[in-house]
Amino acid sequence: MSGRKPFSELTKDWSKNRLQRVEARKAGLREEMTLAELRKALDITQGALAKELDVQQPFVAKLEGSQDARISKVRRVIEAMGGELEIKAHFPEGDVTISNLG
């Protein structure tokens, strides 16, 4: 996708108050959360995320509420082999397991 920017570039014009709120939320992040919970914890709106992804806001809403069947199939195969599939997002502050992707 074109138009991708680092998060630091997106937040460079945020007020000190907003940055402090984000830092406070990040400090309280749980180890596991849904994509919507993660987005909210980072104080990002669906509209802002859609703009960054160069898609419409309804796409973000649908993605957050979806259970991707292809991922579900991979999970079932891994579990059938005695394993466990985890999908993690890696951030400088730590890892977050994404829990709503099947």
C-alpha positions in Angstrom: 0.0 0.0 0.0 1.2 3.5 -0.8 1.2 6.4 1.7 2.4 4.4 4.7 4.0 6.5 7.4 5.6 5.5 10.7 3.4 6.0 13.7 5.8 8.7 15.0 5.1 10.7 11.9 1.4 10.5 12.5 1.7 11.6 16.1 4.3 14.4 15.7 1.6 17.2 15.8 -0.3 15.7 18.8 -0.7 17.9 21.9 1.2 17.0 25.1 -2.1 16.1 26.7 -3.0 13.6 24.0 0.5 12.1 24.1 0.2 11.7 27.9 -3.2 10.0 27.5 -1.7 7.6 25.0 1.2 6.8 27.2 -1.2 6.2 30.1 -3.3 3.8 28.0 -0.2 2.0 26.7 0.9 1.5 30.3 -2.3 -0.3 30.9 -2.3 -2.5 27.8 -3.2 -6.1 28.4 -1.2 -8.9 26.9 -4.1 -10.0 24.7 -6.7 -7.9 23.0 -8.8 -7.6 19.8 -7.8 -5.3 17.0 -10.5 -2.8 18.0 -9.3 -2.8 21.6 -5.7 -2.3 20.4 -6.7 0.6 18.1 -8.7 2.3 20.9 -5.8 1.8 23.4 -3.6 3.6 21.0 -6.2 6.4 20.7 -6.6 6.0 17.0 -10.0 6.4 15.4 -11.4 4.1 12.7 -11.3 7.0 10.3 -7.7 7.9 11.0 -6.7 4.2 10.6 -8.7 4.0 7.3 -6.9 7.1 6.0 -3.6 5.6 6.8 -4.5 2.4 5.1 -6.0 4.3 2.1 -9.4 2.6 2.6 -12.9 3.7 3.7 -13.8 3.6 7.4 -16.4 0.8 6.9 -13.5 -1.4 5.8 -11.9 -0.9 9.2 -15.1 -1.6 11.0 -15.7 -4.8 9.0 -12.1 -5.9 9.6 -12.4 -5.4 13.4 -15.6 -7.4 13.6 -14.5 -10.2 11.3 -13.3 -13.7 12.0 -11.1 -14.5 8.9 -12.0 -18.0 7.8 -8.5 -18.6 6.2 -6.8 -17.9 9.5 -9.4 -20.2 11.3 -8.4 -23.0 8.9 -4.7 -22.5 9.6 -5.5 -22.5 13.3 -7.4 -25.8 13.1 -4.6 -27.4 11.2 -2.0 -26.2 13.7 -4.1 -27.4 16.6 -4.7 -30.8 14.9 -0.9 -31.1 14.9 -0.8 -30.4 18.6 0.3 -26.8 18.4 -1.3 -23.4 19.0 -1.4 -20.5 16.6 -0.7 -17.0 17.9 -0.8 -13.8 16.0 1.2 -11.1 17.6 1.8 -7.4 16.9 5.3 -6.3 17.9 5.8 -2.8 19.2 8.8 -1.1 20.8 6.9 -1.2 24.2 6.2 -4.9 23.9 4.1 -7.6 22.1 0.3 -7.8 21.9 -1.4 -11.0 21.0 -4.3 -10.3 18.6 -7.2 -12.4 19.9 -10.1 -11.9 17.4 -8.7 -13.3 14.2 -10.2 -16.7 14.3 
